[in-house]
Amino acid sequence: MNDDKNLLHIKDLKTWFHTEVGHVRAVDGVTMKIPEGSTLGVVGESGCGKTVLALSVMRLLPMPPAKIVAGEILLDDVDLLKLDAKAMRHVRGKKISMIFQEPMTSLNPIMTIGEQISEVIRLHEGQSRKGAKEQAIEIMRRVGIEAPEKRAGHYPHQMSGGMRQRVMIAMALACKPRLMIADEPTTALDVTVQAQILELMDELQQSFNTSILFISHDLGVIAHSADYVVIMYAGKIVEESPVASFFSDPLHPYSLGLLEAIPTLRIGHGSRLKVIPGSVPDVSGEIRGCAFCDRCPYIMPICREEEPALYEKKPHRYVRCWKDL
């Protein structure tokens, strides 16, 4: 991505988990940038390192067993990894916020919705209880929650899944953060509600000029929401591309496999979806060669011997693959 006004710049980030079976390289040398006001989509199978990447940025991983062994996470040129715990608490919610996949496990079940949103505002904005409550009700209205004055007194279990996700978005935007991380925010929702949430996020992004790191395994969601896409596999980036170019001309065999696995209306009776054979490799030790080689239809001898570097194959498009080098 271009270097103009990058809000977030992650440089060679390595987040490992130290376990009895070895060092699990969940994120292994990831570099990416997010310009102001744009959306970067991060895609990959379960276990590829997407959520660990997000939690590394938020510094919410339990340490141990997790450890950030190398790299920088620059927000407005300030390295978040060098901040102490108190300074990082000020960053969370105020400058960076996060929407989690399942709001029912992220919201406090014994606090009302209004109390939870107000708590964020009081903590970061220094508002009085009355002022924070008024601001909470206003942000609830902004995210499309009907009768917010009444809903503010409800508990999470009294709301539908889509409404709880709107509450999570309200909490995330309460202090107008510069960066919002959305980790599979629509996975647990039905298609109609999912579309409403995506439209809402688009509208609020335009209103607040918030940058979004959008993590998903759903390429349809990424096509709708992202300006730029990063494909992760076994803790590494294997492709980076503007979103339109990615869907029209994927560069990595893994990317092609993901696109071919999308269900379409053209699949006839008795036909089967294409699948990527095999599974993501064990990242608890060194992987020799390309991590995707055992699943790749284009494998060559060098693929088993040497890992390819991420290089610019086309303007603003990067790939980690020996094919057509």
Secondary structure by P-SEA (a helix, b strand, c coil): cccccccbbbcbbbbbbbcccccccccccccccccccbbbbbbbcccccaaaaaaaaacccccccccccbbbbbccccccccccaaaaaaaccccbbbbcccccccccccccaaaaaaaaaaacccccaaaaaaaaaaaaaaacccccccccccccccccaaaaaaaaaaaaacccccbbbbccccccccaaaaaaaaaaaaaaaaacbbbbbcccccaaaaaacccbbbbbccccccccccaaaaaaccccaaaaaaaaacccccccccccccccccccccccccccccccccccccccccccccccccccccccbbbbccccc
